[in-house]
Amino acid sequence: MTREEVKEFLPHREPMLLIDSLEIDSDNIAHGKYHVTGEEFFLMGHFPGNPVVPGVIQCEIMAQASGLLLGDDIKGKVPLYAGINNVRFKQPVRPGDTIEITAKITNRRGPIVFVEAFAEVNGKRCVQGDLSFALIDKDKAL
């Protein structure tokens, strides 16, 4: 799935669309990529002379890859964070890095979806965590 195809499912747009490509494998596991160019708004001032992708942005990248696991269930809905648990940051992410995300659904309860996700750069884990999302009708979320 290309960046333009991702837009068919996620409500995010530039500059907050943080998935360049995504594939869902036969086990329904998402494998996404995002290349950090160094021009992103969130790097301005974080930190001058030593830019590092903020942890909350790394979580957002995992969340966007996770949202695409919902396929057609996400159409007409807005996926909102319901929880972020057990998040661990292992190494910094810097300009020039390509973040590779892996995410899988672990449970569903009504409109709540639970996901395990992690991201790596060059095969080294940079972040991992358990994410949960509430699927809210678009007309009720705005």
Disulfide bonds with the S-S distance in Angstrom:
none
